[in-house]
Amino acid sequence: MAILNESGREYESVNYYETPLTADELRELIQKLGLSPRNVLREDELAARHLKLDSMSDDALIQTMIDNPDLMQRPIVVRGNRAKICRPPENVRELL
């Protein structure tokens, strides 16, 4: 957020714990990222260790990330039809 603040551009911050994504919103976000649902998944999270992620379909992975938001890569910045996982934070500059 510091890089966004320094850019002087207006932005909206969405806390998906307070405003959970729907499955359709997550699908759209994944499409803007140009990734597969598996690429957006944080498999190293504690919550992932007890799930059989390898055998899940894309739809099941999306629902799992909706049910367990800690499993989503973050932060994600969206600008128009493009999105970027901003880890490291400097990745946001590619969208500015």
Phi, psi and omega in degrees: 000331179299318179295319177297317179298317181294333182290339182079001179276147176283146178208161176246130177258129180244122176267106186287355170283322179276325180234083184299145176284150170272167178300319179295320178296320179292320176301316179297318179297316179298321178297316179296329177288336183073029182239174172266160177305323180298327179287343180266350183279135174264090184289345181274357178291148179305319181298333182283336186295337183258003181254150178267070187293327183299330184263005183275143172286169177301317179298320179292322177296318179299313180296323178296320178290327176294317181288333183228080186302338177299341182279354179270137172301147180200159354282157176242130179248134181243136173219109182065235181265011180241152176216159182214135170284121188259057171231104010285160185304332181297342178301336181297334182297335179293340180261348184277000000 
